[in-house]
Amino acid sequence: MDPDDAVVFAEYVEAGLTGSQAVEIWRQLMSTMEIFYRSAAAQKVREEGREQGREAERAQAVLMVLERRGLEVSGSVRERVLSCHDYEQLGTWLDRAWRVTHAQDLFSD
C-alpha cells in the first residue's frame, strides 16, 4: 500500500474509534509505525493543539502570578484571561500581573 494512502486510512480508522476504549489500543499499535500522522492535515491539527496548549499555560501563569501576589481575582477577570487566545496579549498581561495593584488593572492600557 502506498504510504500516503495508508496515512489516510489510519486517520479514518482512528476517527471512527474516537470515544471508544479501542482508540488507545489503536494509538499504541500505530505509534510504532512510520506512517502514523504524517499527513499535512494531521500535522496542522497537532500544531494548533500545541498553540492552544501554550496559550492555556500562559493564561494559567497570569492567574497564578495574581493569586500568589495575594490579589483577588474576580470571576470576570478569570474568564477574560482564560478565554483569551492571543498569545502576545497574554504575555502583556503576564508582565502586568507582576505590577498591578488590582487584578482588573491587567486590562488597562
C-alpha positions as CSV (number, residue, x, y, z in Angstrom):
1,M,0.0,0.0,0.0
2,D,1.2,3.5,-0.8
3,P,2.3,5.2,2.4
4,D,0.2,8.3,1.7
5,D,-2.9,6.2,1.3
6,A,-2.0,4.3,4.4
7,V,-1.9,7.6,6.4
8,V,-5.4,8.4,5.1
9,F,-6.8,5.0,6.1
10,A,-5.1,5.1,9.5
11,E,-6.7,8.5,10.2
12,Y,-10.1,7.3,9.1
13,V,-9.8,4.3,11.4
14,E,-8.8,6.5,14.4
15,A,-11.6,8.9,13.7
16,G,-14.1,6.0,13.7
17,L,-12.7,4.8,17.0
18,T,-12.8,8.2,18.8
19,G,-14.7,8.0,22.0
20,S,-14.2,4.2,22.5
21,Q,-11.7,2.4,24.6
22,A,-10.3,0.8,21.4
23,V,-8.8,4.2,20.3
24,E,-6.0,3.9,22.9
25,I,-5.1,0.4,21.7
26,W,-5.1,1.7,18.1
27,R,-2.8,4.6,19.0
28,Q,-0.4,2.2,20.7
29,L,-0.3,0.0,17.7
30,M,0.1,2.9,15.3
31,S,2.8,4.6,17.3
32,T,5.3,2.0,16.2
33,M,4.5,2.7,12.5
34,E,6.2,5.4,10.5
35,I,3.1,6.3,8.6
36,F,1.1,7.4,11.5
37,Y,0.1,11.1,11.4
38,R,2.4,12.1,8.6
39,S,-0.3,13.9,6.6
40,A,-0.3,17.7,6.4
41,A,-3.8,17.8,8.0
42,A,-2.6,15.8,11.0
43,Q,0.5,18.0,11.4
44,K,-1.6,21.1,11.2
45,V,-4.0,19.8,13.9
46,R,-1.0,18.9,16.1
47,E,0.5,22.4,15.7
48,E,-2.9,24.0,16.5
49,G,-3.1,21.8,19.6
50,R,0.4,22.9,20.7
51,E,-0.5,26.6,20.2
52,Q,-3.7,26.2,22.3
53,G,-1.6,24.5,25.0
54,R,0.9,27.3,25.1
55,E,-2.0,29.9,25.3
56,A,-3.7,27.9,28.1
57,E,-0.4,27.7,30.0
58,R,0.3,31.4,29.7
59,A,-3.3,32.2,30.8
60,Q,-2.8,30.0,33.9
61,A,0.5,31.7,34.6
62,V,-1.2,35.2,34.6
63,L,-3.8,33.9,37.1
64,M,-1.1,32.2,39.2
65,V,1.0,35.4,39.5
66,L,-2.0,37.4,40.5
67,E,-3.1,34.8,43.1
68,R,0.5,34.3,44.5
69,R,0.7,38.1,45.0
70,G,-2.4,37.9,47.1
71,L,-4.6,39.8,44.7
72,E,-8.3,38.9,44.5
73,V,-9.2,37.5,41.0
74,S,-12.8,38.0,40.2
75,G,-14.8,35.6,38.0
76,S,-14.9,38.1,35.2
77,V,-11.1,38.6,35.3
78,R,-10.5,34.9,35.4
79,E,-13.0,34.3,32.5
80,R,-11.4,37.0,30.3
81,V,-7.9,35.7,30.9
82,L,-8.9,32.1,30.2
83,S,-10.9,32.9,27.1
84,C,-8.1,34.9,25.5
85,H,-6.4,33.1,22.6
86,D,-3.9,35.8,21.7
87,Y,-0.5,34.6,22.9
88,E,1.0,38.1,22.7
89,Q,-1.8,39.7,24.7
90,L,-1.5,37.0,27.4
91,G,2.2,37.9,27.5
92,T,1.4,41.5,28.1
93,W,-1.0,40.6,30.9
94,L,1.6,38.3,32.4
95,D,4.1,41.2,32.5
96,R,1.4,43.4,34.1
97,A,0.4,40.8,36.6
98,W,3.7,41.4,38.5
99,R,3.0,45.2,38.8
100,V,-0.8,45.8,39.1
101,T,-2.5,46.7,42.3
102,H,-5.8,45.1,41.4
103,A,-6.4,42.2,39.0
104,Q,-8.8,44.3,36.9
105,D,-5.8,46.6,36.1
106,L,-4.4,44.0,33.8
107,F,-6.7,45.3,31.1
108,S,-5.8,49.0,31.4
109,D,-3.8,50.4,28.6
